[in-house]
Amino acid sequence: MSETFGAPETFRAMVIDAVDGKPKGAFREISVADLPDHEVLVEIAYSTLNYKDGLALTGKGKIARRMPMVGGIDLSGTVVESRSPEWKPGDKVVLNGWGLSETEWGAYGRYQRVKPEWLIRLPEAFTMEQAMAIGTAGYTAALCVDALEKWGSIRPGEGEVLVTGAAGGVGSVAIALLAARGYNVTASTGRPETHDYLASLGATGFIDRATLAEKGGPLQKERWTGGVDSVGSTTLVNALAQTVRGGAIAACGLAGGADLPGTVLPHILRAVTLIGVDSVIATREQRLSAWARLARDLDKAKLDSITTVEPMSNLPQLAEDIIAGKVRGRVVIDVTR
């Protein structure tokens, strides 16, 4: 094991492995020598908790495609060793996606080796903690807003933009970003107690998620000029059926299901567009654009208001909570505790 940077003999990591034939996360002691042989070794400061992390750790979703697998799809930290000319010891970096906790060992541990092309530099606008408060959820929200604006169906001050799963990580940041650009945002949530919170982020209207979760007609009253959907299934079908002619929905999640029980009618009779947003294998250009939007438009006070920091030791319970819909906003994971 390399000792050039003073690594401990072992460190604690959250490792997903088969238990009674099913994947399950548990803490295990590993060493730097156990890590994959990638070019850049990062000392991790923070990770985060996403819905996908919850699925992976609880085994309620087949996220880890090989085991054992270190969980955690996001990290912020400092390069401590590098065989790549692009990175040098001391560089502050961020990593989102790229198959971490699925096909590549992830961030729930003190160190990880990663490929150089997976990393971007920590934006000057954010601390490491703030970068993980944003995490994949916030970065995905920025990709969605980028996609909607590029498509051109939404305009500040005109019509309503729908955000489903509004109190979750993607939804919370999407509302804040859209509101900062002057859009009228309607938040879909099943928790009335979150209305004040969502209004503080910039939501100007609310719709009960149960309304969107019920089966509806293939073409419904036109309402949304655009939307950000992290729920999928019937919710996404209804959102599309209610989108105005020429509008678009950016879809990035499946908290409500992976099915899409709809018809082509909104697409061929109203020219409604479904934009798929993939944050895992996004290009560097897309990533830098999303982080530039976050640096420009995301109010740090609002970011702080939706963020809690938890020790890694609490991950087992937090994973259960996020799957049960009990987590609001963003949870940063301090991997040192």
N, C-alpha and C positions, 0 to 999 in steps of 0.2 A: 504493500500500500504506500502511496506517495505521502510523504510527510513534509513536503516543501512549504506548505502553507499552514502547518500546525493542526491538521485534521485530528479529531478524536479517533480512538481505536474503533469505536462503534457509535452509532447514533440511532435514534428511534425513527421508524417510518411506519406509515399506515400501508399495510400490504394486503392486497386482495388475493385470496387463494381459495381453492375448492374445499368446502366443508360439507360433508354428507352429499357430495355431488353438486353443490350449488356454490356460486361465488359469494364470499363474505370478507369484509375488511376487518383486520385486527392489527394491533401494534406488534412490531417485531424489531429486534436490533439487527442492523446491517452495517456494513463498512463501505468506505469509498471503493475498495477493491471489488465489491459486489456489483457496482454500477455498470451500465452499458459502456462499451468502448467508443464513445463519441468524442469529438474533438475539443469540446469546451466544458470545463467543470465549473459549475455555478454554486456558490454558497447562497442558499435560499433564505430570504428574510421573511417573506409572506407568501401565502397562497390564498385561496378563496374557496367558497362553497357555492357550487352551482347545482341545479336540478340533476344534471347528468352525474355529478359527483355523488349525490344522494342515491341515485339508482345503482351506481357502481359499488358503493360501500355496503349497501343493504342487500345487494343481490336481487333487487326487484326489477332490474333491467340488465340485459346481457351486454354490458359495456366493455368489460375487460375481455379481449379476444384471445389472450394467452395469459397463463398464470405460472408462477406468481407475478403480480403486477403492483407496482407502487401507484397509489391513487393520486388524484389532484391534477386538474387540467390547466392550471394557471400558475405562474410564479413571477416574483420580482426578486432580484438579488444582485450579487456582485460576482463577476468573473474572478476565479482564483487561479486557474490554469487554462492555457489555450494552445492548441496545435494549429489554430487558424490565424492567418494574418489579419483577419477582419476584427478579431477581438483580442484584448490584452488584459492581464490582471488589473483589477480596479475598475473596469468598466461596469456601469450600472445598467442592468438589462431587464426586459420584460419578455415573457413568453406566454402566448395564448394558443391553445389548441395543438395542432400538428400531431394529433393522435395520442397525446399524453393521457395515461390511465386507460387507453384502449389497446393500442399496439406498441406504445413506448412508455417506459417507466416515467411516472409523474412527479408531482411537486410536494407530496406530503412526507417530507423528510428534510434534513438539514442541508443535504447536498444532492446534486444531480448532474449527470453528464448529458449534454444535448448537442445537436447538430448546429453549426454556426448559422445556417440559413433560417433556423427557427426563431432566432432572437431579433429583437429590435432594441434600440437604445431607449432607456427610460426617458420619456419626454420631460423637458425642463420644467414644465408647468406642474408636475406631480411628484409627490414623494413616493417611495416604494409602497407605503401603506395605502395611499390614495390610488395608485395604479391597480392594486388588488381590490380596492373598494369598487373600482370600475370592472376589472376582470373580464372574463369572456362575456358575461352578461351585458355589461355596459358597452364593451367593444362591439358586440353583436348588434346592440341597439343602434349604435352609430352607423354600422354597415347598412342597417335597414333604412335609416333616415337618408343616408347617402343614396341608396337605391331608389327611394321614392322621389327624391328631388331630381335625380338624374332622369327618371322616367318623365317627370314633369306634370304629374296629375294633381299635385298639391300646391297650393299657393297661400302664403301667409295672409291670415284674416279672412279667407274665403272658405266656406263650408266647414265640415267637421272631419277631423282625422281620428280614427278609432285606434285605441291601444288595448288589446286584450291581455289577460294575466297582469293587470295593471300594477298590483302591489308587489309583484315579483321583481327580480333583479333586472331583467330585460325591460319589463314594462315601466318600472320606476325611472330608469335612465332615459328611455325613449320619451316619456312624458316631459322630463326636464329639458331634453334637447329640442323637442318639437316646440315647446312653449317658448324657449329662448329665441327661436326663429320667428315667433309670431303666429303660430298655427293655433287654431281652436281645437283643443284636445278633449275627446270624450273617453273616459276610463271605464273599462269593463272589469267589474270585481264582484265577488259574492260576499264581500265583507264590508258592510256599511260602516263599521268602526274605522275603516281606512280612508274614508272620504276626506277628512280634514288633512290627513297626511298627503293624499294624492293632490288635493287642491293646493297645498303648499308647494308642490312640485310644478304646478302650472295647469293641472286639469281644470277645465271649465264646465264639464258636464259628466254625468255618470249613467251607466246602464248596467242593470243586474246581469251577471254572467249567466244566470239560469235562463234568461230570455234568449240568449244566443246559443245556449246548449240544447234548446228544444228543436225538434225537427220542424223545418219551415218550408215554404214553397221555393221552387228553383229561382224565381224572380220575385223579389219583394220590393217594398217602397224604397226608392233610391235615397240614400242618406250620406254615406261616407265618400269623401273625395279620395281617401286613401286610408291605409291602416298598417299597423305593426302587430302581427299575430304570433304569439308564442304558445298557443294552445292546440291548434290543429283540429281535426275531426269536425264535428257538426258546427262548432263555433266558427271555424274558418269557412265552412260552406255557407253559413248564414251571413257572415261578413261579406263574402263575395256577392251573395244574392242581394245585398243591400247597398252595394257600391254603385256610385253614379256612373253614367256613361263615360267611358274613357278613363275611369279611375283604376287604382291599383292597390293591391294588398301585398306587403312584404312579409313572407312567412319564414319563421326561423326556429320553430319549436313544436313539440308534440305532447305538452303536459296533459292534454285532454284525450290523446290518442293519435295513432299514426294513420288511421283510416281517413278517407276523404269522400264521404257518402253524398256526393253532389252530382250535378249535371254540367254539361258544357254551355247551357243557355246563357248565363251571365257573360261568358266569354265571346259567344258568337252573335248575341243579340244586343249587347251593350258594350262590347269591346273592352270588357273588364280584364285586367291583367293580374295574374298571380306570379309574383316575383319570389323565387326561391333564394334564400340567403344562407350561404354556408360559411361559417366563421372558422372552421377547422383548417381548411386548406386554401384560405384566401391568399391572394397574391400579396407580395410586399407593398405594391402600390396601393392596393385596397386597404391594407392594414395601416399604412402611414396616413392615408386620407382619413380613415376613421379616427385615429388618435389625434390628428390635427383638428378634427371637428370637436372632439371631446375637450381638447385644450382650449379651443376658442369659445365653445358654447356651454360647457357644463359648469354651472355655478358650484364652486367648491363648498360653499356653506350648505347648499342643498345636498351635495354628495355626502358631506359629514352627517347630515340629518338622517340619511337613509342607511348609514353604515354602523355596524357593531363589529368589534374585534373580539375574537374568541381564541382560547388556546387550542392547539391541536389535540390536546387530551380530551376535548369535548366533542370530537368528530363523530363518534358512534351515535350519540343522541342527536346531534345536529343533522346528521344524515337522515335519521328517521323523521325529524321535524320538517325538513324541507319537502320530503315526499308526501307528508300529511298536510302540506299547505299551511304550516304554522310559522313559516319564516317570512318576514316582511323586509323588503329592501335587500341590502347587500351584507354579507357576512365575510369578514376578512379573517383568515386563519394565520395566527402567529405560530410558525413551525418551531420556534425555540421554546415553547411552553407546552 
